Amino acid sequence: MKMQQPIVIVTQPQFGVAGAPGMNWQTGLLDCCSDFGVCLCGTFCFTCLSSQVASDMNECCLCGSSVALRTMYRTKYRIPGSICNDYMITMCCPNCSLCQIKRDINRRKALNIF
């Protein structure tokens, strides 16, 4: 009796439009000067900004600053990166991470690609 070879999955499923090219973040992680309103909100009212981001993503208001939400957003818009990278950014600089996501959402809304 011959043993069957196991099936190995080498790619993860991706969100977004099939065939659409990968994109990058609209602003850099430390690009606070591009939107002072978001930066001030992220600095002085982190919970409010977190709730806004979660609401924009149609998620629970408690997960706006989570690694899972950053990873979901990144994969949805085919932004290069990894879960490890998302984890490190979210844990080491949560304010910058959240502000970057919100700036990206705002810019994508303005471009009608959100």
ZARO-24056 format. One record per atom (N, C-alpha, C): residue in three letters; z, y, x. Coordinates in steps of 0.1 Angstrom, whole numbers, padded with zeros to 4 digits, always signed. Each point is the difference from the previous one (the first is absolute). Example, Ala and Ser with C-alpha at 12.3 -4.5 7.8 and 13.67 -1.06 7.14 Angstrom:
ALA+0078-0057+0132 ALA+0000+0012-0009 ALA+0000+0012+0009 SER-0007+0011-0004 SER+0000+0011+0009 SER+0008+0011-0008 
//
This chain:
MET+0000-0012+0008 MET+0000+0012-0008 MET+0000+0012+0009 LYS-0009+0009-0003 LYS-0002+0012+0008 LYS+0009+0012-0005 MET+0007+0007+0008 MET+0008+0012-0004 MET-0009+0012-0002 GLN+0003+0007-0010 GLN-0007+0012-0003 GLN+0005+0012+0008 GLN-0009+0008+0005 GLN+0004+0012+0008 GLN+0006+0010-0009 PRO+0011+0007+0005 PRO+0006+0010-0009 PRO-0009+0013+0000 ILE+0001+0007-0011 ILE-0007+0012-0002 ILE+0008+0012+0006 VAL-0006+0007+0009 VAL+0008+0011+0006 VAL-0006+0013-0005 ILE+0008+0009-0005 ILE-0004+0013-0005 ILE+0002+0010+0011 VAL-0011+0007+0004 VAL+0001+0009+0012 VAL+0000+0015-0004 THR-0003+0003-0013 THR-0001+0014-0004 THR+0009+0002-0012 GLN+0006+0012-0001 GLN+0008+0003-0012 GLN-0008+0006-0011 PRO+0004-0002-0012 PRO-0008+0007-0011 PRO+0002+0015+0002 GLN-0010+0008-0004 GLN+0000+0014+0001 GLN-0002+0007-0013 PHE+0007+0011-0002 PHE-0002+0008-0012 PHE-0011+0010+0003 GLY-0004+0007-0011 GLY-0010+0010+0002 GLY-0014-0004-0005 VAL-0010+0008+0002 VAL-0013-0003-0004 VAL-0007-0009+0010 ALA-0006-0011-0006 ALA-0007-0009+0009 ALA-0011+0007+0007 GLY-0001-0003+0013 GLY-0011+0006+0008 GLY+0002+0014+0004 ALA+0011+0007-0005 ALA+0003+0014+0004 ALA+0005+0000+0015 PRO-0005+0009+0008 PRO+0005+0001+0014 PRO+0015+0003+0001 GLY+0006-0004+0010 GLY+0014+0004+0003 GLY+0001+0015+0001 MET+0012+0005-0004 MET+0002+0014+0002 MET+0013+0002+0008 ASN+0003+0012+0003 ASN+0012+0004+0008 ASN+0009+0008-0009 TRP+0012+0003+0005 TRP+0009+0009-0007 TRP-0006+0014+0000 GLN+0002+0007-0011 GLN-0006+0014-0001 GLN+0007+0009+0009 THR+0013-0002+0004 THR+0007+0008+0009 THR+0008-0009+0009 GLY+0004+0005+0012 GLY+0008-0008+0009 GLY+0014-0001-0004 LEU+0008-0009+0006 LEU+0014-0003-0003 LEU+0008+0013+0001 LEU-0002+0008+0011 LEU+0008+0011+0003 LEU-0007+0013-0004 ASP-0009+0000-0009 ASP-0009+0011-0004 ASP+0007+0009-0011 CYS+0012+0003+0002 CYS+0007+0008-0011 CYS-0006+0014-0003 CYS-0006+0006+0010 CYS-0006+0013-0001 CYS-0011+0000-0011 SER-0006-0011-0003 SER-0011+0000-0009 SER+0004+0001-0015 ASP+0013-0002-0003 ASP+0005+0002-0013 ASP+0015+0002+0001 PHE+0004+0013+0001 PHE+0014+0003+0001 PHE+0009-0004-0012 GLY-0006+0001-0012 GLY+0007-0004-0012 GLY+0004-0014+0000 VAL-0009-0009+0004 VAL+0004-0014+0001 VAL+0010-0002+0011 CYS-0001+0007+0011 CYS+0009-0001+0011 CYS+0014+0004-0004 LEU+0001+0011-0007 LEU+0013+0006-0004 LEU+0006-0010-0010 CYS-0008-0005-0009 CYS+0006-0009-0011 CYS+0004-0013+0007 GLY-0007-0005+0010 GLY+0004-0012+0007 GLY+0012+0002+0008 THR+0002+0012+0005 THR+0012+0003+0009 THR+0012+0002-0009 PHE-0001+0008-0010 PHE+0012+0004-0008 PHE+0002-0008-0013 CYS-0010-0006-0005 CYS+0002-0008-0012 CYS-0008-0013+0001 PHE+0004-0008+0010 PHE-0007-0013+0003 PHE-0002-0009-0013 THR+0011-0001-0008 THR+0000-0008-0012 THR-0010+0005-0010 CYS-0001+0013-0001 CYS-0010+0005-0010 CYS-0014-0003+0005 LEU-0003+0002+0012 LEU-0014-0003+0006 LEU-0003-0015-0001 SER+0010-0008+0002 SER-0001-0015-0001 SER-0004-0003-0014 SER+0007+0006-0010 SER-0003-0003-0014 SER-0014+0005-0004 GLN-0005+0011+0006 GLN-0013+0005-0003 GLN-0011-0009+0005 VAL+0002-0005+0012 VAL-0009-0010+0006 VAL-0001-0013-0008 ALA+0012-0005-0004 ALA+0000-0012-0008 ALA-0007+0002-0013 SER+0002+0012-0006 SER-0006+0003-0013 SER-0015+0001+0002 ASP-0005+0006+0011 ASP-0014+0001+0002 ASP-0006-0014+0002 MET+0007-0009+0005 MET-0005-0014+0002 MET+0003-0009-0011 ASN+0006+0005-0011 ASN+0004-0008-0012 ASN+0009-0011+0004 GLU+0010+0003+0008 GLU+0010-0009+0004 GLU+0014+0005-0004 CYS+0010-0009+0001 CYS+0014+0003-0003 CYS+0004+0012+0009 CYS+0008+0009-0006 CYS+0004+0013+0007 CYS+0009-0003+0012 LEU+0005-0012+0002 LEU+0009-0004+0011 LEU-0008-0005+0012 CYS-0013-0002-0001 CYS-0007-0006+0011 CYS-0010+0010+0007 GLY+0001+0013-0002 GLY-0009+0009+0005 GLY+0000+0001+0015 SER+0011-0003+0006 SER+0001+0001+0015 SER+0001-0013+0007 SER-0004-0011-0007 SER+0001-0013+0005 SER-0012-0004+0009 VAL+0003-0010+0008 VAL-0011-0006+0009 VAL-0011-0006-0009 ALA+0004-0006-0011 ALA-0009-0007-0009 ALA-0010+0010-0006 LEU+0005+0012-0004 LEU-0009+0010-0006 LEU-0009+0006+0010 ARG+0005+0002+0012 ARG-0009+0005+0011 ARG-0011-0010+0003 THR+0004-0013+0001 THR-0010-0010+0003 THR-0010-0001-0012 MET+0005+0000-0012 MET-0009-0001-0012 MET-0010+0012+0001 TYR+0005+0012+0002 TYR-0009+0012+0000 TYR-0010-0001+0012 ARG+0004-0004+0011 ARG-0009-0002+0012 ARG-0011-0010-0003 THR+0004-0011-0005 THR-0010-0011-0003 THR-0010+0004-0011 LYS+0006+0007-0010 LYS-0009+0005-0012 LYS-0011+0009+0005 TYR+0003+0008+0010 TYR-0010+0010+0005 TYR-0006-0005+0013 ARG+0003-0012+0004 ARG-0006-0006+0012 ARG+0003+0008+0012 ILE+0012+0005+0001 ILE+0004+0007+0012 ILE+0005-0010+0010 PRO-0006+0000+0012 PRO+0004-0009+0011 PRO+0015+0000+0003 GLY+0006-0011+0003 GLY+0014-0001+0003 GLY+0005-0014-0003 SER+0013-0002+0001 SER+0006-0013-0002 SER+0014+0002-0007 ILE+0005-0010-0005 ILE+0013+0000-0007 ILE+0011+0004+0010 CYS-0002-0005+0012 CYS+0010+0003+0011 CYS+0000+0015+0003 ASN-0012+0005+0001 ASN-0002+0015+0002 ASN+0007+0008-0011 ASP-0003-0005-0013 ASP+0006+0007-0012 ASP+0015-0001+0001 TYR+0005-0011+0004 TYR+0015-0002+0001 TYR+0006+0010+0010 MET-0006+0000+0012 MET+0005+0009+0010 MET+0000+0014-0003 ILE-0011+0005-0006 ILE-0002+0014-0005 ILE+0010+0003-0010 THR+0002-0009-0010 THR+0009+0003-0011 THR+0014+0000+0004 MET+0004-0009+0009 MET+0014-0001+0004 MET+0004+0011+0011 CYS-0010+0003+0009 CYS+0003+0010+0010 CYS-0001+0014-0004 CYS-0009+0003-0010 CYS-0003+0013-0004 CYS-0003+0001-0015 PRO+0010-0004-0009 PRO-0003-0001-0014 PRO-0006+0013-0006 ASN+0006+0012+0004 ASN-0005+0012-0006 ASN-0015+0003+0004 CYS-0003-0002+0012 CYS-0014+0001+0005 CYS-0010-0009-0008 SER+0005-0013-0001 SER-0008-0010-0007 SER-0003+0004-0015 LEU+0011+0004-0006 LEU-0002+0004-0014 LEU-0008+0012-0002 CYS+0002+0010+0009 CYS-0008+0013-0001 CYS-0015-0003+0002 GLN-0003-0009+0010 GLN-0014-0004+0003 GLN-0006-0006-0013 ILE+0007-0009-0006 ILE-0006-0007-0012 ILE-0002+0011-0011 LYS+0009+0009-0002 LYS-0002+0010-0011 LYS-0011+0009+0004 ARG-0001+0005+0012 ARG-0012+0008+0004 ARG-0013-0007-0002 ASP+0000-0013+0003 ASP-0012-0008-0002 ASP-0004-0001-0014 ILE+0010-0002-0009 ILE-0002-0001-0014 ILE-0006+0013-0005 ASN+0006+0011+0004 ASN-0004+0013-0005 ASN-0015+0003+0004 ARG-0003-0004+0013 ARG-0014+0003+0004 ARG-0010-0009-0007 ARG+0004-0013-0002 ARG-0009-0009-0007 ARG-0002+0004-0015 LYS+0011+0006-0006 LYS-0002+0005-0013 LYS-0009+0012+0000 ALA+0001+0009+0009 ALA-0009+0011+0001 ALA-0015-0004+0002 LEU-0002-0011+0007 LEU-0013-0006+0002 LEU-0005-0009-0011 ASN+0008-0002-0010 ASN-0002-0010-0011 ASN-0003-0014+0005 ILE+0008-0004+0010 ILE-0001-0014+0005 ILE+0013-0007-0001 PHE+0009+0005-0008 PHE+0013-0006-0002 PHE+0001-0008-0012 
//
